[in-house]
Amino acid sequence: MPSPVVDSVVNEANQDVTVMEGATTVINGISGMVQTAVDQALANGATAEQLQPVSDVIAVLAEKRAALATAIANVPPGATARKG
């Protein structure tokens, strides 16, 4: 079943010029979708304890986003990989 939210992230990532830009877009998009789901679940009565495994995924995505930002900052000018 198609998902407009997922399709939006994929389309945005496909428009990115570099691999790093695409990866950042995907990580941010997935993280945003998961956080929205957590927020909706909490609003509908789920507890933070029940959602802890999902919150852990959000934390891992934040770590990966930070690691990617560091990697991007350390790329020498002109050395950016282009998508395929």
C-alpha positions in Angstrom: 0.0 0.0 0.0 1.5 3.3 -1.0 2.3 5.8 1.7 2.4 9.5 0.9 4.7 10.2 3.8 7.2 7.5 2.8 6.9 8.5 -0.8 7.7 12.1 0.1 10.9 11.1 1.9 12.0 8.9 -1.0 11.2 11.6 -3.6 13.1 14.2 -1.6 16.1 11.9 -1.2 16.1 11.2 -4.9 16.4 14.9 -5.6 19.5 15.2 -3.4 22.7 15.6 -5.5 25.2 13.8 -3.2 25.0 10.4 -1.4 25.5 12.2 1.9 22.6 14.6 1.2 20.4 11.6 0.3 21.5 9.7 3.5 20.8 12.7 5.6 17.3 13.2 4.1 16.5 9.5 4.6 17.7 9.5 8.2 15.8 12.7 9.0 12.7 11.5 7.3 12.6 8.1 9.0 13.3 9.8 12.3 10.5 12.2 11.8 8.0 9.5 10.9 8.9 7.4 13.9 8.7 10.4 16.2 5.3 11.3 14.8 4.1 7.8 15.4 5.3 7.9 19.0 3.6 11.2 19.6 0.4 9.9 18.2 0.6 6.7 20.2 1.2 8.7 23.4 -1.8 10.9 22.6 -3.9 7.8 22.2 -3.0 6.3 25.5 0.2 4.4 25.0 2.8 4.8 27.8 6.4 5.9 27.4 7.4 2.5 28.8 5.5 0.7 26.1 7.1 2.8 23.5 10.6 2.6 24.9 11.9 0.3 22.2 10.7 2.7 19.5 12.2 5.7 21.4 15.5 3.8 21.4 15.3 3.6 17.6 14.8 7.4 17.5 17.9 7.8 19.7 20.0 5.5 17.5 18.9 7.6 14.4 19.9 10.8 16.2 23.4 9.2 16.9 23.7 8.2 13.2 22.6 11.7 12.1 25.3 13.2 14.3 27.9 10.8 13.0 26.9 11.6 9.4 27.1 15.4 10.1 30.6 14.9 11.5 31.6 12.9 8.4 30.2 15.5 6.1 32.0 18.3 7.9 35.3 16.4 7.4 35.0 15.9 3.7 37.6 17.9 1.8 36.1 20.5 -0.5 35.5 19.1 -3.9 35.6 15.5 -2.7 31.8 15.0 -2.4 30.5 11.7 -3.9 27.8 12.1 -6.5 24.9 9.7 -6.9 25.1 7.4 -9.6 
